[in-house]
Amino acid sequence: MKITLPKIILVATLFTFIGGGVYLNLQEKASIDNSKIPQKLEEERGFQRWITNAKNKDILVEADEFRLLEENEIYNTRWMQVYSLDEPGRKEEFEANLEAHKNVDHVIFSPSDRIFLDYRNMARDRYAPNEVHLYGQKEDKILDARVLECVNGNNCYFDRAYFLDNDVFVVHEVSLADPANLCKPDETCAYTFKVHLVDLINNKRWIYESEEKPMEFTWAKREL
């Protein structure tokens, strides 16, 4: 795929955004065990609620059992569109899109209310049920991107998401331990929980995975 100079410039611009109070300091992270969920995340109210809800549904999962599965970048010119707010009609379109997604289940907004994550388990616009859609404003740009995808749409599910600040968010995923297999609704199969920690400022995503849990798929798809 040919990447044009304007597209390179637009994507490069994302890497130069200066945000206040970035949640993760990568230099500080070098001195801790990166294989585990960061302590700041473990102590977050959203994460603690997720753990508590799992236990209330007889799913025994602990923060200590999660291990780093992979670390990668998130921005990809193939899956991201960048627009300028100065383009005719863009600001009005942007404001209308924000308003249309307010008070919608499985759509959550950043503290600034200028970015949202849509993780609904349904097809919408250009996005499939197993994809997370990020849409919002950074400086004078509008970002419209597919930021996450679980591998097997029939046996994976995003069940919770929350922002830690305007630039860092978390998405929880339930998926088959072996995505090559399919699990019928009445079968008990091995599932794992994944925690996606995404830092927009530093263009980073960390994926942490739990130990395997035996569950039926209908049970696994209950939101925690």
Secondary structure, DSSP 8 states (H G I E B T S, - for coil): ----HHHHHHHHHHTT---SS-S--HHHHTTS-TTS--HHHHTSHHHHHHHHHHHHTT----GGG-EEEEEE----TTTEEEEETTSTTHHHHHHHHHHHTTT-TTEEE-TTSSEEEE--SS-BTTB-TTEEEEEEEETTEEEEEEEEE-S-TTSEEEEEEEESSSSEEEEEEEEESSTTS---TT-EEEEEEEEEEEETTTTEEEEEE---EEEEHHHHTS--
